[in-house]
Amino acid sequence: MSNTQRFGMPLVQSAQAQKHVTVNESLMRLDGLVNLVLQSVTTAQPPAAVIDGQCWGVPGSASGTWSGEAGRIAIGSNGGWVFVTPTAGMSAFVADQGTQAFHSGTQWIVGAASMGRQGSGMIIGMAEKEVQLSSGASFDTGVTIPANAMVIGAVAKVSVALTGTVTTWKLGTAGAENRFGQGIGKAKNSWARGMLGSPMTYYQNANLMMTAESGQFTGGKVKLAVHWWELRLPD
């Protein structure tokens, strides 16, 4: 055997010249894979600057130097890439989605809190965004609750003071404008922590909405996040 079974790390062979090359490659793989952090599992274009030890989950649409490596882990190494095939049960933190993921044996299941042998599982989901407000009495933030998600709550924090004639505002969804809070201020650091007393399932996509309780918005920025559970169907 010339490589380890799980991570494909090259093994030093007897009478091998330049053993340090083999050892260093194995160490580089370990440095990336232990306590694994994937920068993304959806980014198809490799980053322009390769950072040693930084890891990415290569998606099916990958291009450039990742072409043909779909499903593998790309590890930055000496200005290039080392590719490792993940195995079922591996876990990683997915940085651009802010959550853990399990590997099912065929793909990364982002947000998985549990994963059955047939692929079913409990998924913890989150969507977040800092939004720039435009003029109007209500504002569609573009932060989307996906269909068939049981929402736990949503939070908001004013990052740049809101402008306009608005005095206070509500956070919710269409038809339930104050579901996650009302009477929220316009000053920087005003906030809402809208945890629902009873989680609510949305059977269709719904966007978070900001609605002025009086007056109108003209500008400002707000950081928003919504949190939910999902049930994953078996493979």
N, C-alpha and C positions, 0 to 999 in steps of 0.2 A: 504494500500500500504506500502510495507516494503523497496522499493528502488525507487530512482528517475527515471523518465521516460527516459531521454536522456543518462545519463552516468551511470545508475545503481548504484548510490551511496547509501549505506545502510543508512536508516533513524533510528534515535533513537526512540525506542519504550517506551511507558509508563511503569514505574516500571522496566525498564531494568537494569540489573547489568552491571558493567564495561562499562559504556557509553562511556568512553574515547576511547575504542577499536574501536567502530563504528565511532566515530567522526574522529579519526586519519586516518582510512581507507578512509573516504570520502575526507579528506584534501589531502591525498596522491594522490588520483585520480585527484582532481582539480589541484594539483601542476603539474601533468604531462600533463593534457589535455588543460589547458588554455594557449593560444599562443603556440599551439602544434608543437613540433619538433620531427619528426620521424628520427631516426638514419638511417634507411633503410626500404624499403618495399619489398626487394628481398632476404635479408639474412635469410637463412633457419635454421641455427644452432644458438641457443641462446648463447650470450656471456658468457665466463667462469666467469667473474666478473659481478655481478649485481649491477648497480648504481641506488640508489634511485631516482625516478623521471624521469629516462631516459626511452624513449618510442621507440617502434619498431612496424612497421606494419608487422604482421605475414603473410607470404606467404603460398600458398597452399601446398608447399613441406616441411613445417616446421617439425622439429624433436625434440627429447629430451623433455624438459619440455614445449615446445610449441606445441607438437603433439596434434592434435584435436582442435586447437585454430585458424585455418586458417581464415583469413579475419578480425581478431580482433586486437585491439591495446594491446600490452604487456607493462605494466608499471612496472618498477623496484620498489619493495616495501619490505623493511626489509629482504633483501637477497633472495627474491623470486619474484613472478610475480602476478600482478592483471591484469585481462583481461577485456577490455571494447569493446563493439560492436559499430563501427562508424556508423553514419547515413548520409544519402544523404545531400550534401551541406557542410559537414565539410571540413575545409581546414587545411593544415599542410605544414611545410617546411621539405623537404626530404634532410637530411644533406649529404648523400653520393652521391647525384646527383645534389646538389646545386640549387634546384628549388622548387617552390610551387607545391602542388597537391590538387585537389578536390576529394572528395569521391562521386562516382556516385550512391551509394546505394548498389553496389555490389563489387566495387573495387576502389583503389586509382588510379586516372588519373594524372600521374606525368607530370608537365609542363603545365597543363590546364590553359589557360587564360580566357576561357569561357566554359560553359557546358550547352547544351540544354537539354530539358526534355527527348529527345529521345537518348541522349548520344553523339550527335555530338558536336564538339568543336574545338577551336583553341588551338593548342599545341605549346609551346615555348620549343625548345630542345637545348641541349648543350652536347658536349663530350669533355673531357679534360684529359690530361695525361702529365706526365714528361717522356720524352723518353731518353734512352741512345743510342747514335749513334754508329754504327759499321762502318767498312771500306767500302768505295765505293764512287762512284760519285753521287749516289742517295740513298735515304733512305726512306723506307716505314715506317711511324710512327705508324701504327696500330690504329690511331685515325680515326674512321669511320663516314662518313656522311651516314645516312640511306636512303634507297630508298624512293622516293616521298616526299622529304624534300626540302623546298625552303630556300636556304642558304643565310644568311645575310652577313656573313663574317667569317674570322678566324684570330686569333692572335697568336703570338709567342714571347717568351722571352728566350734568352740564359741564362741558370742558371749555367752552368759550361762551360768555354771557349772551343770552338770547336778546335780540333787539326787536323793536316794533312796539305796538300798543298792547301786546299780550301782558297779562299780569301773572296768571298761573295757567297751568296746562295739565292735560290728562294723557295717560299712556294706555293704549289698548289695541284693539283690532276693530275693523269695520263692524258696526252694529253693537259693539261693546267697548266704547271709547275710553272707559275708565277702569277696564278690567285689571290693570296692573298698577293703578295709582291715579290720584287726582290732587289738585291743590299744589302741584309741584312748582317750585320757584323758577325764576329766570336767571338768577345770579350764578356765577361760576361756582361749581361744587354742589349746587342743588341736586337732590337725588331722589330716587324712588327705588324701593326694594319690594317689588310686587309679587310676593309669594302667595299662591292661591291656597285658600283653606281646603278646597277640594280640587285636586288636579282635573283638568278639563281636556278631553280629547278633541282635536281638530281633524275632521274627516276630509277637508280640502285645504290646500295651501292658503295661508293668511299672512299678511304683512303687518308688522307693528306700525301703529298710527300714533302720531302726536296731534292733539287737538287743543286749541286755545280755549280756555274757559271764558275768556272775554278778550276782545281785541284780535290782533293778527300778529303772526310772525313776520319778520323781515330778514332775519339772519341769526347767526350763532351756530355752535356745534354741540352735539350731544353724543356721548358714548352709550351704546345700547347692547344688551345681550338678552337672549331668551333661551330657556333651558327646558328640555323635554326628555321623555322616555319613548322608546319604540320597541315593538316586538318584531324580530327578524324571522322571516319564513325559512323553513328548511331548504337546503339546496336541492 
